[in-house]
Amino acid sequence: MNLLVRPDAFQDRIEDFGFEYLSFATRKLARGQTYEAASHGVELAIVVLGGICSVKSSVGDWAGIGGRTTVFDGLPYALYLPPGTSFTVTADIDCDLAFCYCRAEEQHPAHLVTPDEVAVEIRGGGNATRQINSIIPPAFPAHRLIVVEVFTPAGNWSSFPPHKHDVHNPPGEVDLDEIYYYRLERPEGFAIQKVYTPDGRIDETITVRDGELVLVPEGYHPVVAGHGYNVYYLNALAGSARSLAASDDPNYAWVRQTWAEKDPRVPMVTR
């Protein structure tokens, strides 16, 4: 599996990257443009990265979804649709959308997630402080899909200490596949993500640029934002349980005890 995926692999097309449950796509629609599809055997979260759209579907209609210009301008709107839903998305203004799909057999109600419903958490400390916005958390009524977005200030670490979720051993850890979809506030910048397993079978250090995607099939997967460049990533996760339980790399877990204060640049986006 090639862990770094360029945008042409998932822009305007659905790609599963070899995962058991997850698939993903992005679409940019100009004002008035429409996209029509059906979710068939998957549940779906349409995350508005920027712009405003409206959706008509077999399970309900929603107008004026969105509001932020880019991901760095505010908290998200997202629409959850259950399996077997036919839908049409229309761009009210130019809009930028992410489609997070997950194989599902259960039916749960469609739901529009608004910024007021998004739980914001400031995690970590020091230069590992970051902001997590929970869009579809484990408690959300869905079958398998979990979706969060993370903001990492320039020069900071994220997903740190390195953690993994590739063993089904609840409540301490569950087995999840994960997608990291990146945006940078200044698109010429970069982030670095490392993906490695304890036995060394995977040991990759990846330079990630704006609009690219990193696959995490297993292993630890920390991130660092390049100096001067704020980094956003959208996480889609699914696997053996609706949980985000993970285990730290024991070589680095001690770092948590050194965090005396939070980075004052966080939160980076608010309501």
C-alpha positions in Angstrom: 0.0 0.0 0.0 1.4 3.4 -1.0 0.7 5.5 2.1 0.9 8.9 0.3 -2.0 9.6 -2.1 -2.1 12.5 -4.6 -5.3 14.4 -5.2 -5.9 13.0 -8.7 -6.6 9.6 -7.1 -9.7 10.8 -5.2 -10.7 14.2 -6.7 -14.2 13.7 -8.3 -14.0 9.9 -7.8 -14.5 7.5 -4.9 -11.5 5.5 -3.9 -11.2 2.8 -1.1 -7.4 2.6 -1.2 -7.6 -1.1 -0.2 -9.3 -0.5 3.1 -12.0 -2.9 4.4 -14.4 -0.2 5.4 -13.4 3.3 4.4 -13.5 5.1 1.1 -13.1 8.8 0.3 -13.5 11.5 -2.3 -13.3 15.3 -2.7 -15.3 17.5 -5.0 -15.3 21.2 -5.9 -18.5 22.5 -7.3 -19.0 25.9 -8.9 -22.0 28.0 -8.0 -25.1 26.3 -9.4 -23.3 23.0 -10.2 -24.8 19.8 -9.0 -23.5 16.3 -8.0 -26.0 13.4 -8.0 -25.2 10.0 -6.4 -26.5 7.3 -4.0 -24.8 5.8 -0.9 -25.9 2.2 -1.6 -24.1 0.0 1.0 -22.2 2.8 2.8 -22.9 5.5 5.3 -21.6 8.9 4.3 -20.5 12.1 5.9 -20.4 15.1 3.5 -18.0 17.6 5.2 -18.2 21.2 3.9 -14.5 22.3 3.8 -15.6 25.7 2.3 -18.6 27.4 0.7 -22.3 26.7 1.0 -24.4 23.9 -0.6 -27.9 22.5 -0.4 -28.8 18.8 -0.5 -32.0 17.1 -1.6 -32.2 13.4 -0.8 -34.5 10.4 -0.4 -34.3 10.9 3.4 -34.7 14.7 3.6 -33.7 18.1 2.3 -31.3 20.6 3.7 -30.6 24.2 2.4 -27.7 26.5 3.0 -25.2 24.0 4.5 -21.9 25.6 5.3 -20.5 29.1 5.8 -16.7 29.0 6.2 -14.7 30.1 3.2 -11.9 27.6 4.0 -11.3 25.2 6.8 -9.3 27.9 8.6 -12.3 30.2 8.8 -14.5 28.4 11.3 -16.1 25.2 12.6 -17.6 22.7 10.2 -21.0 21.7 8.8 -21.4 18.1 7.8 -24.3 16.0 6.6 -24.6 12.3 7.7 -26.5 10.1 5.3 -27.4 6.4 5.9 -26.9 3.5 3.4 -29.3 3.4 0.5 -29.8 7.2 0.2 -30.0 8.9 -3.1 -29.0 12.5 -3.0 -28.2 15.6 -5.1 -25.8 18.3 -3.9 -26.1 21.8 -5.4 -23.6 24.5 -4.8 -25.2 27.7 -3.6 -21.8 29.4 -4.0 -18.5 27.8 -5.0 -18.0 25.0 -2.5 -15.3 22.5 -1.5 -16.5 19.2 -0.2 -15.1 16.0 1.3 -17.1 12.7 1.1 -16.2 10.2 3.9 -17.7 6.8 3.1 -17.9 3.7 5.3 -19.3 0.3 4.6 -22.4 -0.1 6.8 -25.2 -2.5 7.4 -27.1 -0.6 10.0 -29.6 2.2 9.4 -29.4 5.4 11.4 -31.2 8.7 10.8 -29.8 11.3 8.5 -28.5 14.3 10.5 -27.1 17.7 9.7 -24.1 18.5 12.0 -23.9 22.2 12.7 -21.0 24.1 14.3 -23.0 24.3 17.6 -22.9 20.5 17.8 -19.2 20.2 17.1 -17.3 19.4 20.3 -13.9 21.3 20.4 -11.0 19.8 22.4 -7.6 21.3 23.0 -5.3 18.4 23.3 -1.6 18.0 24.2 0.6 20.8 25.5 3.6 22.9 24.7 4.6 22.5 21.1 2.3 19.5 20.8 -0.9 21.5 21.4 -3.6 21.1 18.8 -7.3 21.5 18.3 -9.7 18.6 17.7 -13.2 19.2 16.3 -15.4 16.1 16.7 -17.8 16.0 13.8 -19.0 12.3 14.0 -17.7 11.1 17.3 -18.1 7.5 18.6 -21.3 8.5 20.4 -22.9 9.7 17.2 -25.7 7.4 16.0 -23.9 5.7 13.0 -22.7 2.2 12.3 -18.9 2.5 12.0 -17.9 5.9 10.7 -16.0 8.3 12.9 -14.9 11.8 11.6 -12.9 14.5 13.2 -10.8 17.4 12.0 -7.5 18.6 13.6 -5.8 22.0 13.5 -2.0 22.0 14.3 -0.3 25.4 14.6 2.9 26.0 12.6 5.9 24.2 14.1 3.8 22.0 16.4 3.4 18.3 16.7 0.1 16.4 16.4 -1.0 12.9 17.1 1.7 12.9 19.7 2.9 11.0 21.6 2.8 8.6 18.7 -0.2 6.3 19.1 -1.7 3.4 17.3 -5.1 1.6 17.0 -4.5 -1.6 15.2 -5.3 -4.3 17.8 -8.8 -5.2 19.0 -8.2 -5.1 22.7 -11.0 -2.9 24.2 -11.3 -0.8 26.2 -7.6 0.1 25.8 -7.3 -0.1 22.1 -9.4 -1.0 19.0 -8.5 -1.8 15.5 -9.2 1.2 13.1 -8.2 2.1 9.6 -7.6 5.8 9.2 -7.4 8.5 6.5 -5.6 11.8 7.0 -6.7 14.4 4.4 -4.5 17.6 4.6 -5.0 21.3 3.9 -2.4 24.0 4.6 -3.3 27.6 5.3 -0.5 28.6 3.0 -0.5 25.9 0.2 3.2 26.1 -0.6 4.0 24.6 2.8 4.2 21.0 4.0 3.7 18.7 7.0 5.6 15.6 7.8 3.9 12.4 9.0 5.6 9.3 10.2 3.9 5.9 10.0 5.7 3.0 11.7 5.0 -0.4 13.3 6.7 -1.7 16.4 8.3 -4.6 14.4 9.6 -2.2 11.7 7.6 -3.8 8.9 6.4 -0.2 8.2 8.7 2.6 8.8 7.9 5.6 6.5 8.5 9.3 6.9 6.2 11.2 4.5 6.3 14.8 3.3 2.7 15.9 2.8 1.5 18.9 0.8 -1.8 20.7 0.5 -4.6 18.5 -0.7 -2.8 15.2 -0.3 -3.8 12.3 1.8 -2.0 9.8 4.0 -3.3 6.2 4.7 -2.8 4.7 8.1 -3.6 0.9 7.9 -1.7 0.2 11.1 1.1 1.5 13.3 2.0 4.7 15.1 1.4 7.9 13.1 2.6 11.2 14.5 2.5 14.5 12.5 4.5 17.7 12.6 3.5 21.0 10.9 6.3 22.8 9.1 7.6 26.0 10.7 5.4 28.9 9.6 2.6 26.8 8.2 -0.6 26.0 10.0 -1.9 22.5 9.1 -5.4 21.0 9.0 -6.3 17.4 8.5 -9.6 15.6 8.3 -9.6 12.2 9.8 -12.0 9.4 8.8 -11.8 6.2 10.8 -13.6 2.9 11.0 -13.0 -0.6 12.3 -13.7 -3.1 14.9 -15.6 -0.8 17.3 -17.0 2.7 17.6 -14.2 3.9 19.8 -11.1 6.1 19.5 -9.2 4.0 22.1 -5.5 3.9 21.2 -2.2 3.0 22.8 0.9 5.3 23.0 4.3 4.2 21.8 5.9 3.3 25.2 9.2 4.9 24.2 7.5 8.3 24.0 4.6 8.2 26.5 6.7 10.0 29.1 6.4 13.2 27.1 2.9 13.8 28.4 4.3 14.5 31.8 6.4 17.5 30.5 3.4 19.5 29.2 3.1 22.4 31.7 0.9 24.7 29.5 -1.0 25.0 26.3 0.1 26.8 23.2 -1.8 30.2 23.2 -2.4 30.0 19.5 -5.0 27.3 20.1 -7.9 27.2 19.5 -7.2 28.2 15.9 -10.9 28.3 14.8 -14.0 29.1 16.9 -17.7 29.5 16.4 
